[in-house]
Structure formats: structure tokens, C-alpha cells
Amino acid sequence: MSTTHPPQVEAQSNSQLTMSSRGSHKSSKLLDLQEDEKEQLKEVVKNVAIVAGIGLGAYLLGSWFSSGPRKTMKAPGRDIRIFRDDFEADPSKYFRDLRKP
């Protein structure tokens, strides 16, 4: 028993076949776009990591070379920084010297 389809059914199935091949072409373009976006994202992440590494390195080098192990503090009555251990050793000397003309 052979079944024959009416011409309308054959036309519909051919058009569906053409549409599905177009859909796969669109999906391959979509996949290509996604691959490009993945590559761009990888590049951005790599650049951010490099910049963060440079910033961290600069911060660590800056703190390493800045004041060493001696801590500083804002000088009372002035807008400068002084070494805390010098002040704590003789606070009265600091205030006497502060009032000298």
C-alpha cells in the first residue's frame, strides 16, 4: 500500500524543510556570535586581572617604601604628620616646642 500525499502536504513539508535549514543557518550565526562574545569576555577578564595585579603591586610597594616600621600620627595643633614613638617618648617636649616662637 503506497500512500500518496496531496500536493498541498508536499508543498508544506518542502517549505518546512527550507525553513529548518534557514533556522540552522541562523543558529550557526548565533553560535558564532556567542563564540565571539566569549572571546571578548575572556580578553576583558584578562585585562581586568592585569590592571588589578598592577594596582595591588603598586599598593604593596608603596606601603613597603613609605614609612617603614615607624607609625605616624597627626600632630596635635598642626596639619602635619609626626612619628608616634617620638611623641609618646616625651609629649611635654612636643608641646613646649610647639609654643616656641
C-alpha positions as CSV (number, residue, x, y, z in Angstrom):
1,M,0.0,0.0,0.0
2,S,1.5,3.2,-1.1
3,T,0.2,6.4,0.3
4,T,0.3,9.4,-1.8
5,H,0.1,12.8,-0.3
6,P,-1.9,15.6,-1.8
7,P,0.2,18.3,-3.4
8,Q,-0.6,20.7,-0.6
9,V,1.0,18.5,2.0
10,E,4.2,18.1,-0.1
11,A,4.4,21.8,-0.5
12,Q,4.1,22.4,3.2
13,S,6.7,19.8,4.0
14,N,9.2,21.3,1.5
15,S,8.6,24.8,2.9
16,Q,9.2,23.5,6.4
17,L,12.4,21.8,5.3
18,T,13.6,25.1,3.8
19,M,12.7,27.0,6.9
20,S,14.5,24.5,9.1
21,S,17.7,24.8,7.0
22,R,17.4,28.6,7.4
23,G,16.9,28.2,11.1
24,S,20.1,26.1,11.4
25,H,21.9,28.8,9.4
26,K,20.7,31.4,11.9
27,S,21.6,29.2,14.8
28,S,25.2,28.8,13.5
29,K,25.4,32.6,13.2
30,L,24.2,32.8,16.7
31,L,26.8,30.3,17.9
32,D,29.5,32.3,16.0
33,L,28.3,35.5,17.9
34,Q,28.4,33.7,21.2
35,E,31.9,32.4,20.5
36,D,33.0,36.0,19.6
37,E,31.4,37.3,22.8
38,K,33.1,34.6,24.8
39,E,36.5,35.6,23.4
40,Q,35.8,39.3,24.1
41,L,34.8,38.4,27.7
42,K,38.0,36.4,28.1
43,E,40.0,39.4,26.9
44,V,38.2,41.8,29.2
45,V,38.7,39.4,32.2
46,K,42.4,39.1,31.4
47,N,42.8,42.9,31.1
48,V,41.0,43.5,34.4
49,A,43.2,40.9,36.1
50,I,46.3,42.6,34.8
51,V,45.2,46.0,36.0
52,A,44.2,44.6,39.4
53,G,47.6,43.0,39.7
54,I,49.4,46.2,38.8
55,G,47.3,48.2,41.3
56,L,48.0,45.6,44.1
57,G,51.7,45.6,43.3
58,A,51.8,49.4,43.4
59,Y,49.9,49.5,46.7
60,L,52.2,46.9,48.3
61,L,55.4,48.6,47.0
62,G,54.1,52.0,48.2
63,S,53.4,50.7,51.7
64,W,56.7,48.9,51.8
65,F,58.7,52.0,51.0
66,S,56.6,54.6,52.7
67,S,57.3,55.0,56.4
68,G,58.8,51.6,57.3
69,P,58.0,50.1,60.6
70,R,57.5,53.5,62.3
71,K,53.9,54.6,62.7
72,T,52.9,58.2,62.2
73,M,50.1,60.3,63.7
74,K,48.6,63.7,63.0
75,A,50.5,66.2,65.1
76,P,48.2,67.9,67.7
77,G,47.7,71.5,66.9
78,R,49.2,71.2,63.4
79,D,48.3,69.9,60.0
80,I,51.4,67.7,59.6
81,R,52.3,64.1,60.5
82,I,54.9,63.1,63.1
83,F,56.3,59.8,64.3
84,R,54.2,58.4,67.0
85,D,57.1,56.9,69.0
86,D,58.8,60.4,69.1
87,F,55.7,62.0,70.5
88,E,55.0,59.2,73.0
89,A,58.5,59.3,74.3
90,D,58.1,62.9,75.5
91,P,54.7,64.6,74.8
92,S,55.5,67.6,77.0
93,K,58.6,68.3,74.9
94,Y,56.4,68.3,71.8
95,F,54.0,70.9,73.3
96,R,56.9,73.0,74.7
97,D,58.5,73.1,71.2
98,L,55.1,73.8,69.7
99,R,54.7,77.1,71.7
100,K,58.3,78.3,71.0
101,P,58.3,81.4,68.7
